[in-house]
Structure formats: structure tokens, C-alpha cells
Amino acid sequence: MKATTLALTAWALLEVGCRTGAPTMSTLKSTYEEFEQRARWGDSAALGQIVVPERRAAFLAARGRDASDLSVTEVDLLDVNLSQEGTRATVTSRMHWLRLPSASEQVENVRSEWVARGEQWLLESMQGGPYPDLAPRK
């Protein structure tokens, strides 16, 4: 009986600890994978929902201008660094894209900054790559 009570107490404490609202690496992974997929599909509206709200309108406006000219062909994850507090992450990836009228594929290592807001991760900025409007602010 005592072992059962101890197990239930441990489970309850684990549940409380997991419900702090803090974002997890698993959440970052799934959000980043969604970003990759939406970028390759050219789904600007869904991609915009992953961008921090304060940069979302400008991002969507830029996608409206280049929607038919930009094609992201591949995104490869290279590295992920999580801040000590666990609320910021730097993700390095290699992006491949075409921007018409050029027929040459561009390939560049891209550094994206992700920030935890509530229980989700949002893209704050991107250095390099096909989205110059997401360049870090100075």
C-alpha cells in the first residue's frame, strides 16, 4: 500500500513539474520541422504563424511580393543550441532555394533565433537564407 502511495505522489509531482508552461526541446523540434515543411511547400500563411507577432505582418507582406518567385527546395538541420534559461535557441541549418528569374540554386548556412513564448517556440530572426526581411534587427 505504501509503495502505491509513493508512486502516485511521484507521478503527481511529475505532472505538476511538466505543466509549468515552459517550452521543451521536443516542442522546438516539432515547430522547427513544421517551419521546414511550410518553407518547402511555400505555405506563407502557415509559415507566418511561426514568426513572432511583432514581425509577422512584415514577413507576410514580403511573402506576398515574392510568393511566386521563391522556391525553397531543401532545408537541412545542422545544429541546435539552447540557452541556459531554456527560453532561447539558435538553430543552424543549410537552406537551398531558387528565386526566379534565376535558375541557379542558392545554398547557404542560415542561423535562426527562436524564442519561447508561453508553451511555444517562435522564429524571431534569421541571418542568411531566402528571407531577408527576417534579418536580425540592429
C-alpha positions as CSV (number, residue, x, y, z in Angstrom):
1,M,0.0,0.0,0.0
2,K,2.8,2.4,0.9
3,A,4.6,1.7,-2.4
4,T,1.4,2.6,-4.3
5,T,1.1,5.9,-2.4
6,L,4.7,6.8,-3.1
7,A,4.3,6.1,-6.8
8,L,1.1,8.2,-7.0
9,T,2.9,11.0,-5.2
10,A,5.8,10.9,-7.5
11,W,3.5,10.8,-10.6
12,A,1.6,13.9,-9.2
13,L,4.8,15.8,-8.7
14,L,6.0,14.9,-12.2
15,E,2.7,16.1,-13.6
16,V,2.9,19.4,-11.8
17,G,6.5,19.9,-12.9
18,C,5.6,19.2,-16.5
19,R,2.8,21.7,-16.5
20,T,4.8,24.8,-15.8
21,G,4.1,26.1,-19.3
22,A,7.8,26.0,-20.2
23,P,8.6,25.1,-23.8
24,T,10.5,21.9,-24.3
25,M,13.2,20.7,-26.8
26,S,10.5,18.4,-28.2
27,T,8.3,21.4,-28.9
28,L,11.2,23.2,-30.5
29,K,11.9,20.2,-32.7
30,S,8.3,19.8,-33.9
31,T,8.0,23.6,-34.5
32,Y,11.2,23.7,-36.5
33,E,10.1,20.6,-38.5
34,E,6.9,22.4,-39.3
35,F,8.9,25.5,-40.3
36,E,11.0,23.4,-42.7
37,Q,7.9,21.8,-44.2
38,R,6.0,25.0,-44.6
39,A,9.0,26.7,-46.2
40,R,9.4,23.9,-48.8
41,W,5.7,23.9,-49.6
42,G,5.6,27.7,-49.9
43,D,2.8,27.9,-47.3
44,S,3.4,31.6,-46.4
45,A,0.3,31.9,-44.2
46,A,1.2,29.0,-42.0
47,L,4.8,30.0,-42.0
48,G,3.9,33.4,-40.8
49,Q,2.2,31.9,-37.7
50,I,5.6,30.6,-36.6
51,V,7.1,34.1,-36.7
52,V,7.0,36.3,-33.6
53,P,3.9,38.5,-33.8
54,E,5.8,41.8,-33.9
55,R,7.5,40.7,-37.2
56,R,4.6,38.7,-38.7
57,A,2.9,41.4,-40.8
58,A,6.2,42.5,-42.5
59,F,7.0,38.8,-43.1
60,L,3.7,38.1,-44.7
61,A,3.8,41.3,-46.8
62,A,7.2,40.2,-48.1
63,R,5.9,36.8,-48.9
64,G,3.1,38.4,-50.8
65,R,5.6,40.1,-53.0
66,D,7.8,37.1,-53.7
67,A,5.4,34.2,-53.3
68,S,5.7,33.0,-56.9
69,D,9.4,33.9,-57.3
70,L,10.7,31.9,-54.3
71,S,11.0,28.2,-54.0
72,V,12.7,26.6,-51.0
73,T,13.9,23.2,-52.2
74,E,15.7,21.7,-49.2
75,V,16.4,22.5,-45.5
76,D,18.9,20.5,-43.5
77,L,19.3,20.9,-39.8
78,L,22.9,21.3,-38.7
79,D,23.0,22.4,-35.1
80,V,20.8,23.5,-32.2
81,N,22.0,25.5,-29.2
82,L,19.6,26.1,-26.3
83,S,20.2,29.0,-23.9
84,Q,20.9,28.2,-20.2
85,E,17.5,29.5,-19.3
86,G,15.9,27.3,-21.9
87,T,13.9,30.2,-23.4
88,R,16.0,31.0,-26.5
89,A,17.5,28.7,-29.1
90,T,19.9,29.2,-32.0
91,V,19.3,26.8,-34.9
92,T,21.8,26.5,-37.7
93,S,20.6,24.9,-40.9
94,R,21.6,24.7,-44.6
95,M,18.9,26.1,-46.9
96,H,18.6,25.5,-50.7
97,W,16.3,27.8,-52.7
98,L,15.6,29.3,-56.1
99,R,14.5,32.8,-56.7
100,L,13.2,33.4,-60.2
101,P,14.1,34.5,-62.8
102,S,17.4,32.9,-61.8
103,A,17.7,29.2,-62.5
104,S,20.7,28.9,-60.1
105,E,20.1,27.2,-56.8
106,Q,21.3,29.2,-53.8
107,V,22.7,27.3,-50.8
108,E,23.6,29.0,-47.6
109,N,24.1,28.2,-43.9
110,V,21.4,30.0,-42.0
111,R,21.3,30.9,-38.4
112,S,17.8,31.4,-36.9
113,E,16.9,32.7,-33.5
114,W,14.0,31.1,-31.8
115,V,12.3,32.4,-28.6
116,A,9.9,30.7,-26.3
117,R,6.6,32.4,-25.8
118,G,4.3,30.6,-23.4
119,E,4.4,27.0,-24.3
120,Q,5.5,27.5,-27.9
121,W,8.6,28.4,-29.9
122,L,8.5,31.3,-32.4
123,L,11.0,32.4,-35.0
124,E,12.5,35.8,-34.1
125,S,15.1,36.3,-36.7
126,M,17.1,34.7,-39.4
127,Q,20.6,35.5,-40.6
128,G,21.1,34.4,-44.2
129,G,18.8,32.5,-46.4
130,P,15.8,33.4,-48.6
131,Y,14.0,35.7,-46.1
132,P,16.0,39.0,-45.8
133,D,13.0,40.6,-44.0
134,L,13.8,38.4,-41.0
135,A,17.4,39.6,-40.7
136,P,18.4,40.4,-37.1
137,R,17.5,43.9,-36.0
138,K,20.3,46.2,-35.1
